Amino acid sequence: MMLEALRNRIVALPRPWKRAAMIAGDAVLLSGSLYLSYALERGRIEMPGEVQTALLISAPAAAIPIFFRLGLYRSVIRFLPDHAVWSIAGAAAAAAMLWTILAQLVRLLGVPPLPSEVPLFYWGLSVASIVGVRYLARWVLLPGREGALTGRKVLIYGAGEAGRQMAVALRRTNDSWPVGFLDDDPDLRGRDVAGLRVYDPLELPILTRDWGVKDVIVCQPT
């Protein structure tokens, strides 16, 4: 019951708050991954110096804009597709390369050269931590998890009463799972209806690509 109450509270949060939480979480994971990369390379854990602290801070500063550009904050965690791991791995690789370039530029200040193992460790740890946290969050936040993870993901066209009834009916089966609504009413877009976000129909190609949606069920009288 406590987990269900927590899930409902998190789901009800405004979308910008959820995105901000994801960004903050990624920043911590990226800095932590880089710190552990240095620890693995040196074979010991030690307090970072001023230069290393600056590099730890620069890791999320370099990565977050790349994550935004590649759409990592566009997908809804509850309906994160299984193939998202490859998107995260690619974004993390680009971020690791950019950070490596920045770290190499720091050498101009007389800092010792960057060990070659650190960028590789950083990439692997950042991918593992970000993927792990996202899929753990999906498992916690998705109601009826067993059916949702095996059923076909569908969108419902029409967020009216018929659409809400369809969403409730689909959640009782293991064949299909609703991931959101499409609706022509601009006043409904961006809102949550029956626990699902309402999207502009023009976003269908993006939603299909990011979530692996297989069908659209039309629930409108016209």
Salt bridges, closest charged atoms under 4 A:
GLU4 OE2 - ARG7 NH2 3.45
ASP26 OD1 - ARG134 NH1 2.85
GLU46 OE2 - ARG42 NH1 2.45
GLU46 OE1 - ARG44 NE 2.90
ASP82 OD1 - ARG138 NH2 3.34
ASP192 OD1 - ARG197 NE 2.61
ASP200 OD2 - ARG189 NH1 3.23
ASP210 OD2 - ARG74 NE 3.01
ASP210 OD1 - ARG209 NE 3.08
ASP215 OD2 - ARG152 NH2 2.88
